[in-house]
Amino acid sequence: MIIFILPSFAGGGAERVTVNLLTELYNLNYSVGIIVFNKSGPLLSIVPADIPIYNLNTKSLKLSIIPLIKKIQQLNPKVVFSTLGYVNVALLAISWFLPRTMEIWIREANLPSISLPNNDHPKFMSFLYWLLYKHADRIICTSIRMRYEFISKFAVSKNTINILPNPVDIHKIRASTFKIKRFDNGGICYVASGRLTYQKGFDRLLYWFSNINNKSSTLVILGNGDLKYDLLRKVKSLNIQKQVKFMGFCHNPWQWYAGADVFLLPSRWEGMPNSALEALACGTPVIATDESGGIREIYNNSITIAKNSQEFIGAMKKVDIKNKNLKYDSLLPEKYIKENVIHIIEKWLADV
């Protein structure tokens, strides 16, 4: 059995990648299950009904530790897969209480060099990474840059580290874009997507958008989060209320991605941004900040990396408006197609 661990079914990129991997392995008849601290969140609706969900029904990581140990001991899986940094650290810290025959696979969702300094306890978390990550049976990175950081900064053996592209269900995504959605006032249509948090940089994106000085251009932001009302106040203060729409969490964001002229990624840190990959699958180019993780390693003319605010604004101004009557081909490199990604995991599982 392969057991995945998530705090909840929240709509973030790391959670979506986990659910995609879980589902694909299930479809290939692997024995899988998922442990969640709390069975809530929008992604629960896309988990196949027959997949076992073990709900610890707890409200925090601290309260989840003992129930998590007991549940893993009971299930005695071959592999446990975790992808969020604070859960990864906890899982490795309790590994002494877990079955010795079990392997712990840790996937890192963000670049440690940028994400850890923004943690509430940066020095302590960095120490825990250095102390514990080297004891994982497999560390899964999303980019070459991330792999280098674990080797150079956290003394992890290069033999433990593997790079796994994010799996993108290109067939499902493209089938979901048969009818595009577009907030169109006659100018450039921008779209961005992610949790409304400091990490995702929507506060600065609103400021950059206000500098376009084209009242016919529009911006759609998909996602929920704690900063929603702060961002709404910022929209009002910048006097761009008629040009910006917040759509909340969207089960089919790909209609918006396909309908937009460009996808914007203003993040302050990332690992490999799943939303940007999905936008490419929709045939929509991407403008990203220099801090946006592994997206810069995709050598694709459809991706623009902006090193600073002025470069980002300049790139936004140069976007070509799409022909709304055309369906654009995918711009996504083949290695991110889910079947190719799952083939890599199957090779790893064959060695367990």
KOLMAR-83083 format. One record per residue: residue in three letters; x, y, z of N, C-alpha, C in turn. Coordinates in pm, whole numbers, plus 32768, in hexadecimal, padded with zeros to 4 digits. Example, Ala and Ser with C-alpha at 12.3 -4.5 7.8 and 13.67 -1.06 7.14 Angstrom:
REM residues 2
ala85277DC7830C84CE7E3E830C85287EB6830C ser85057F1F82C485577F9682CA850A80038313 
This chain:
REM residues 352
met80547F8780008000800080008056807D8000 ile802780E47FB8806881667FB6800981C97FFA ile8038820980647FE5826680AF801882F48099 phe7FBD834B80727FDB83D980637FAA842280DF ile7FEE849181007FC884DF81767FB28571814E leu7F4085A881787F23863681657EDD866B81E3 pro7EF086E882047EA1872282727E0D87278250 ser7DED874881D17D62875181A57D5F874A810D phe7CE8875780D57CD9875980437CCE87E98012 ala7D21884080497D2388CB801F7D4888D37F8A gly7D2D89457F4E7D3B89527EBC7DC289817E8C gly7E2C89707EDA7EB0899C7EB07EF1893E7E4C gly7F5E896D7E117FA4891D7DAD7FDC889C7DE3 ala8015889F7E5C804F88257E977FE287BD7EB0 glu7F6F87EB7EDE7EFF878F7EF67ECC87557E72 arg7EC687A97E0C7E9487797D8A7EF387117D4F val7F7687287D5A7FD786C67D297FC786427D72 thr7FB786487DF67FA685CE7E467F2985827E1B val7EBA85C77E0D7E3E85857DE47E4B854A7D58 asn7E9185907CFE7EA6855C7C777EF784DB7C78 leu7F6284D97CC77FB584617CD07F6783ED7D0E leu7F20840C7D7A7ECE83A77DBE7E69836A7D5D thr7E2683BE7D127DBE838F7CB67DF7833C7C45 glu7E6783677C0D7EA2831E7B9D7ED482957BC8 leu7F11828C7C3D7F3F820A7C6E7EC881AF7C8B tyr7E5E81E77CC07DE3819B7CD77DAC81647C53 asn7DAD81B87BEC7D7A818D7B697DCF811F7B2B leu7E4C81157B597EA680AB7B287EA380317B85 asn7E41802E7BDF7E287FBB7C387E907FAB7CA7 tyr7ED680187CCA7F2C80127D407ED480217DBC ser7EFE7FE47E287EB97FF27EA87EE380787EE6 val7E8680D47EF17EA6815A7F227E4081857F8B gly7E6481EA7FD67E0B822880367E4482AF805C ile7DF682FF80A17E26838380C97DFB83A18158 ile7E5B83D381A67E418401822F7E378498822C val7DCA84CD82657DBB855E82707DA285828302 phe7DD585F683297DBA862383B17D28864D83BE asn7CF4868383517C6886AF83507C2F869D82C4 lys7BC0865782BC7B84863582397B3186A98205 ser7B75871381DF7B30878881AC7B7E87C18136 gly7B3D881580E87B80885680797B4488317FF3 pro7B5288887F907B1088757F0E7B4387FF7EBD leu7BBF87D37ED47BF587657E837BBE86DD7EAC leu7B7886D77F1C7B3A86597F467ADC86247EDA ser7A9C867E7E937A3786577E307A72860E7DB8 ile7AF686187DA27B3285D57D2E7B7B85557D54 val7B76852F7DD37BB384B17DFE7B5184407DDF pro7B7C83D97D947B2183697D777AE5832D7DF6 ala7A67830C7DEE7A1B82E17E647A5382647EA6 asp7A96820D7E597AC8818E7E907B4F819A7ED4 ile7B8F820E7ECB7C11821E7F0D7BFC82337FA3 pro7C3C81E27FF77C2C81F280897C63827980B8 ile7C1382C281037C3D834081407C3A832D81D7 tyr7CAE833C82157CB9832982A67CBD83B382E8 asn7C4E83DA83227C3F8460835A7C64845E83EE leu7CD084A484127CF884AA849E7C9E850884ED asn7C56855F84A57BF785BC84E47C3A8611854F thr7CAC8649852A7CF686A085867D01872B8547 lys7D24878C859A7D258817856A7DB1884F8555 ser7E188806857A7EA0883A856C7F0387C68560 leu7F7B87E585357FE48780852C8004874885B6 lys800A879E8618802C877286A17FCA870786D2 leu7F4B871D86B97EE586BE86E77EDF86418690 ser7F228646861C7F1C85D685BD7F8A857085D1 ile7FF38593861B806B853E8621804C84B18653 ile801184A586C87FF7842087007F9383D286AB pro7F21840E86827EC783C486287F0A839C85A5 leu7F6583F085727FAB83D084F6800583568509 ile804E8351857680A582DE85938050825E859A lys7FE2826585E37F8D81EE85F57F5381BF8570 lys7F29821D851D7EEA81F8849E7F5181BA843F ile7FC981F2843A803181B983E3805A812F8415 gln8067811F84988087809A84CF801B803484AB gln7F9F805F84B17F30800684917F307FDE83FE leu7F48803F83A67F42802483167FBF7FDE82E3 asn80327FF9832280B27FBB82FE80CA7FC08266 pro80CC8038822B80DE8044819A816F802C816F lys8181801580EF8209800C80B88249809580AE val81F880FA808A82298181807481C881E580B1 val8200824C80F381B282C0811E81E6833980D1 phe818B8384809681AD83F5803F81768475807B ser81CE84D7809281A4855780CC81E285C8807B thr819E863C807581CF86A6801B81D387328057 leu81A0874980CF81A487CE810A821187D48174 gly82658839816F82DE883E81BF82CD88208252 tyr826B88608294825B884C8324822C87BE8345 val81DE878282EA81B586F782FC822B869982E0 asn827B86BA827C82F2866A825D834E866182D6 val836786D3831483BF86D783898386868283FA ala83068690841482C58642848082CC85AD8463 leu82B2858783E782B384F983C2833E84BD83D5 leu83A4850683AE842E84D383C1845384CF8454 ala8420852D84A3843F85308532840384B9857B ile83918487854D83518416859083718390854D ser83CC839284EE83E8831984A0841782A584F7 trp844F82C5856C847E825A85C6840B820585FB phe8394823B85F8831E81F3862B82D081AD85BC leu830181B7854282B9817F84CF82F880FD84A1 pro82AF80AC845482E5802A8428836B803983E0 arg83CA7FE6840484517FED83CB84547FC78338 thr83F37F78830C83F27F4C828083B57FB58223 met8381801D825B833C8085820E83A080EE81DD glu838B811F816383DC818C812E83918210813B ile83DB827B815A83A28301816383D1835280EA trp8371837B8099838F83CD80248360845B8041 ile83BD84B9803583A18544805283A885957FD0 arg833A85D47FAE833A86317F3C833C86BF7F71 glu8396870F7F3F839F879A7F69834F87F27F09 ala82F588427F40829B88917EEC82D589187EC6 asn8333894E7F16836889D47EFD840089D67F05 leu843D8A3A7EC784CE8A497ED084F38A6F7F5F pro85418A1B7FA585628A38803185A98ABD8046 ser85FF8AE67FE9864D8B617FFA85F58BDC8003 ile857C8BD67FCA85228C497FCE84AF8C30802F ser847C8BB5803484098B9B808B842E8B9A811F leu84A08B5F814384C38B5581D284DB8BDD8214 pro851E8C3D81D2852B8CC1821284A58D06822C asn843C8CDC81E683B88D1681FA83648CC5825E asn839F8C5C8296835B8C0E82FD83558C5D8380 asp82F58C3C83D582EA8C80845683648C6984AE his83A68BF6849A841E8BD684E9848D8BAA8488 pro84C58C06843D851F8BE383CF859C8B9683F8 lys85DF8BC18462865A8B7E848C863D8AF184C0 phe85D38AE4850C85B08A61854485888A0184D5 met85368A308477850C89D98409858289B283B0 ser85DC8A108399865389F0834986A78986838E phe86B18990841286FB892B845E86B888A28454 leu863388A0845E85EB8821845485FA87E483CA tyr85F9883683638611880382DB869B87C282D4 trp86FF880A8307878987D58304879487558357 leu8750875083C9875986DD8423870D866383EF leu8696867983B6863A860B839C863185DE830B tyr863A863A82AC861F86158221868085AB81EE lys86F885A8821F875B854581F2873384B68218 his86CE84A8827186A38422829B862C83EE824A ala85FB843D81EC858F840E819685C583A38137 asp857183448113859A82DD80B485A183158025 arg854D8378800B854F83B87F88851E84487F98 ile856B84A67F63854085317F5F851E85537ECF ile84A885867EBA847785A27E35847786397E1F cys84C686647DBC84D086F17D9A8488870D7D17 thr8462878A7D05841A87AF7C8B847287F77C27 ser84EF88127C4C8548885A7BF185DA883B7C11 ile863088587BB186C188467BC486F288A47C31 arg86BF891D7C3286E7897F7C9786C8894C7D22 met865489117D36862E88DC7DB9868A88697DE1 arg86A888137D84870287A37D9F878A87D67DCE tyr87BE883B7D8D883F88747DB2883B88AD7E40 glu87CE88EE7E6487C389277EEA87C888BC7F56 phe8785884B7F40878887E17FA5881387A57FB4 ile885A879A7F4888E287627F4E894187C47F90 ser893B88427F6A899E88A57F97897F88E1801F lys890088F2804188DB893880BB88AF88DC812E phe88808863810C8848880C8173888E8784817B ala88FD87778135895286FF813E8908867E811F val88AA868580C28860860F809888AE85C98029 ser88BA85458032890184F97FCC88B985057F46 lys8907851C7EDD88CC85277E57888884A57E2D asn88AE84357E6A887183B47E4887E383A87E7E thr87C083FE7EDE873B83FB7F1B86D884527ECD ile870D84AD7E7C86B985147E3E869484ED7DB0 asn861584FD7D9285E284E77D0B858F855F7CE0 ile8591857B7C5F853C85E67C2984C185A77BE9 leu844E85D67C1383D085A47BDD837F861A7BA9 pro836586207B278311868C7AF3828586867B2E asn824686F87B3C81BA86FA7B68816286B77AFF pro8108865D7B2780B2861C7AC5803F86767A9A val802E86867A197FC186D879E47F68867F798E asp7EE8868079AD7E87863179617E5B868378E8 ile7EAF868178817E9C86D9780F7E1A86BA77C4 his7DF3863A77C07D79861577787CFD864C77C0 lys7CFA864078447C8A867578917C84870D7886 ile7CF8874D78917CFD87DE788D7CCA88137807 arg7CFB87DA779C7CD6880D77187C4387ED76F8 ala7C13877C772B7B85875D77187B2C87BD7766 ser7B6387F877D17B16885278267B1388E177F1 thr7B5D88FB77857B65898377507B14899476D0 phe7AB5893676BA7A65893F763F7A1889C2763A lys79F889F976AD79B58A7A76B37A078AD47710 ile7A4C8B3676D47AA48B8B77247A558BF37772 lys7A948C2877DC7A5D8C9978267AC28D0A781E arg7A8F8D8178037AE88DF277E97AA78E73781B phe7AEA8EB878737ABD8F3B78A47AF58FA37844 asp7AA58FC977E27AD89012776F7A95909B7762 asn7AE79103776E7AB7918C77577AF991C976DC gly7B36917376897B7491A4760F7C0B91B17616 gly7C44919F768D7CD591A6769B7D11911D76B8 ile7D8A911C76EF7DCD909F77137D85905F778A cys7D6E8FDC77807D2F8F9177EE7D9A8F427839 tyr7DB08F6678B77E128F22790C7DC98EC4796C val7E0C8E5679907DD68DFD79F67E468DD37A54 ala7E248DC27AD37E828D907B387E338D337B94 ser7E7B8CD87BD67E358C737C267E8D8C467C9A gly7E4E8C307D0E7E988BFD7D817E558C287E02 arg7E888BF57E707E558C1D7EF37E718CB27F09 leu7E148CF77F477E248D877F5E7E778D9C7FDC thr7EF98D847FCE7F588D8E803C7FCE8DE68011 tyr80208E0B807280968E5E805780F28E1C7FF1 gln81018D977FFD815B8D4E7FA381398D667F10 lys80BA8D6A7EEF808F8D6E7E63809D8DF87E24 gly80B18E607E7480D58EE37E3D80678F2E7DF6 phe7FE98F117E157F7C8F577DCF7F758FEA7DF7 asp7FA7900C7E6D7FA990987E977FFF90EB7E37 arg807490B77E1580C891037DB8809690F77D28 leu805590897D06801D907C7C807FB590E97C66 leu7F6191057CC97EFC916E7CB97F3E91F57C9D tyr7FAB920F7CE27FF3928D7CCB802E928F7C3E trp806A921F7C1380A2921A7B8C8034922C7B23 phe7FC491EB7B3A7F5591F77ADB7F2592877AD2 ser7F2292CD7B437EF393587B427F4F93B37AF4 asn7FCA93857ADC802C93D37A90802393BD79FA ile7FC7936879CF7FB8934F793F7F7E93CA78F8 asn7F2D941679407EF0949079087E9B9474788D asn7E5B9402788C7E0093E0781F7D7E93B3785E lys7D1D940A78617CA093EF78A87C4C93817869 ser7C70935477F17C2592E877B27C60925F77D1 ser7CD5925A78107D1191DA78397CD091A978B9 thr7CCF912478CA7C8B90E7793D7CE2907E7980 leu7CC3906379FD7D0C8FFE7A4B7CA98FA97A99 val7CB18F257A867C628EC57AD47CC18E7B7B32 ile7C9E8E737BB27CED8E2A7C157C978DBA7C4E leu7CC88D3F7C427C808CC97C727CC18C997CF4 gly7C6E8C7A7D587CA48C447DD57C6A8C897E4F asn7C758C467EC07C4A8C7B7F417CC18C897F9E gly7CAE8CD3800A7D1B8CDE806B7D048D4E80CE asp7D5C8D5481317D4D8DB181A17D588E448178 leu7D9A8E6081097DB18EEB80E17D458F228084 lys7CD98EDA80737C738F0480137C458F93802B tyr7C218FB480A67BE8903980C07C5390A680BB asp7CCE908580DE7D3C90E480CD7D5091038039 leu7D46909C7FE67D5890AF7F567CE490FF7F1A leu7C6B90E67F4A7BF791347F1B7C0791C77F3E arg7C3B91E27FB67C53926F7FDD7CBF92AE7F85 lys7D23925E7F607D8D92927F0B7D5792B37E7F val7CFF925D7E4D7CBF92767DCB7C7792FD7DCE lys7C3093177E3A7BE693957E467C44940C7E50 ser7CB093FD7E9E7D0E946C7EAE7D57948C7E2C leu7D6994287DD67DAB943D7D547D4994667CE7 asn7CC794687D0C7C5D94917CAF7C5994387C32 ile7C6093B47C487C5A93557BD87BE792F27BEB gln7B7F931D7C347B0F92C37C527ACB928C7BD6 lys7AC292DE7B6D7A7B92B47AF47ACF92597A9C gln7B4E92487ABE7BA991F97A6A7BD491767AAA val7BB591627B2A7BE690EC7B737B71909D7BAB lys7B7690197B997B128FBF7BD27B578F537C24 phe7B248F397C9E7B4F8EC87CF07AE28E5D7CE4 met7B078DE97CB27AA48D817C957A9F8D137CFE gly7AF68D187D657AF98CAF7DC97B348C2E7D91 phe7B258BC17DDE7B568B3F7DAE7AFF8B127D3A cys7B3F8ADE7CD37AF78AB67C5A7B1A8A267C38 his7AB489D07C2B7ACC89447C097AFD89337B79 asn7ADF89937B267B1189907A9C7B588A147A7D pro7BD08A277AB57C198AA47A997C4A8AAB7A09 trp7C4E8A3679C67C8A8A2E79427C3A8A7B78D9 gln7BBA8A8C78EE7B6A8AE078947B9D8B707895 trp7BC18B9E790C7BF78C25791A7C858C2D78E3 tyr7CD68BC378FD7D5E8BC378C87D5C8BCA782F ala7D078B7777F27D008B7177607CC88BF27725 gly7C708C3477707C328CAD773D7C8A8D297749 ala7CEC8D2577A37D418D9977BA7DAE8DA4774F asp7DE58E1C77427E538E3176E47ED98E087720 val7EE28E0B77A37F5F8DE577E77F3E8DC07878 phe7F8D8D6578AF7F828D3E793C7FF08D847989 leu7FCE8DC179FA802E8E0D7A4B80518DC27ACB leu80D18DB87AE781008D727B5F81588DD47BB0 pro811C8E1C7C0F81668E827C5A81A28E4F7CDD ser81B48DCD7CED81D98D907D6D825E8DC37DA4 arg82668DC47E2982E38DE67E6D833B8D6B7E7F trp82FE8CF67E7F83498C797E7A82ED8C0A7E4B glu83298BA47E0E82E08B307DD9833F8AB97DD5 gly83088A447DB2835A89D17D8F835289C37CF8 met82EC897E7CCA82C7897E7C3D8232899F7C37 pro820E8A177C0E81828A437C16812689F67BB9 asn80CE89A77BF4807489527BA7801689A47B4F ser7FE88A147B827F8B8A677B367FCA8A987AB4 ala804A8ABA7AB8808D8AE97A3F809A8A7879D8 leu80B689FF7A0880BE898C79AE80388973796B glu7FCC897F79B87F47896979827F2189D6791F ala7F4F8A5179387F368ABD78D87F7B8A9F7853 leu7FF68A6D785A803D8A4777DF7FF289D97795 ala7FBA897977E27F6C890E77A37EF28945775B cys7EC089B877887E4E89F977477E778A4D76CF gly7EF98A5376B57F2A8AA376457F3E8B357667 thr7F478B5576E77F548BDF77157FE18BFA7749 pro80258C62771580AC8C81774380AD8CB277D3 val81248CB7780F81338CD6789C819A8D4578B0 ile817A8DA2790881DC8E03793B81EF8DE479CF ala826B8DCD79F982878DA47A8282F58DF87AC0 thr82F18E057B44835E8E467B8B83D88DEB7B8F asp844A8E277BA884C78DDC7BAF84C98D7B7C25 glu84738D977C8B846F8D427D0384138CC97CF4 ser83D78CBB7C7F836D8C577C6E83A18BCA7C54 gly840D8BA57C96843A8B1A7C9884678AE37C13 gly84448A647BFC84798A1A7B8B84408A3F7B04 ile83DC8A987B0183A18ABD7A80840A8AF77A23 arg84728B347A5A84DC8B6F7A08852E8B0579C0 glu85258A8779EB85708A1C79AB852889E27931 ile84AF8A107918846989E7789F84938A45782F tyr84E58A1577D685198A6A776B84B18A7076FC asn845B8AD3770883E68ADC76B283D08B707691 asn83C08B8F761283AC8C1975E8832C8C54761F ser82D78C00765482568C2F7688825E8C56771B ile82D48C4E775682E78C7277E283468CE977EB thr83198D53782D836C8DC97844838B8DD278D8 ile840B8DD978FB84358DE87986845D8E79799D ala84178EBC79F884328F487A1784888F537A95 lys84F98F977A8A85568F9F7AFA852E90087B61 asn84D790647B3C84AB90CB7B9A842291007B70 ser83EE915C7BBE836791917BA6835B91D17B1C gln83BE92207AF783B692667A7783B692047A02 glu8406919A7A0C8405913579A1837E90EF7999 phe834090D57A0E82BD90937A0F825590ED79CC ile8253916C79F281F391CA79B7820B91D87922 gly828C91DF78FB82AD91EB786E827E9174781E ala828D90FB785782609081781381C8907F7807 met818290B0786E80F090B5786A80BF910F77F8 lys8106917A77E080DD91D9777980F091A376EB lys8149913F76DD816B910C765881199093762D val80BA906A767F806C8FF176628014900575E6 asp80108F9F75927FB88FA1751D7F2D8F6E7544 ile7EC68FAE750E7E3D8F8375297E1C8F0C74CF lys7DE28EA4750B7DC38E2974C27D4E8E3C7461 asn7D4C8DE174017CD68DD273AD7C748D7873F8 lys7C048DAF74217BA68D6574767B628CF1742D asn7B708CEE73AB7B308C83735C7B8C8C0B7347 leu7C088C1473787C678BA773677C7B8B5C73EA lys7C968AD973DF7CBF8A8A74537D558A727446 tyr7DA08AA674A27E318AA674977E6C8A2174C5 asp7ED689F574817F19897774A37F5D8982752B ser7F71890F75697FB7890A75E98048893975DA leu80778981763F810289AF76438152896276AD leu811688FB76E7815188B2775681B588497725 pro823088477759829087DD773682598753775D glu827B86EE770C82418669771E8264862877A3 lys82D4864C77DF82FB8608785B8299862278CD tyr8245868B78C081E486A97928815E86627913 ile814C861F78A580D085D6788D80C7856378F1 lys80558553792F804784FC79A58076846D798B glu805C84377914808483AD78F8811B839D78FF asn8165840078D381F783FA78D8822A84067967 val81E6845679B8820C84667A4481F283E67A93 ile817D83AC7A7F815A83317AC781B782BF7AA1 his81E582BD7A278245825579FD82C4825B7A51 ile82EF82D37A75836682E47ACC834B82A97B56 ile82D682C77B8E82B482957C1482A981FD7C13 glu827381C67BAA826881337BA182F180F37BA6 lys8353812F7B6883DC80FB7B6D841280FE7BFD trp83F4816A7C45841F81717CD083DA81077D25 leu835A80F67D11830F80947D60833E80057D46 ala836F7FEC7CCF83A17F677CAF841C7F437D02 asp84607FAA7D3884D87F917D8884BC7F887E1D val843F7FA17E45841D7FA07ED4840A7F107F03 
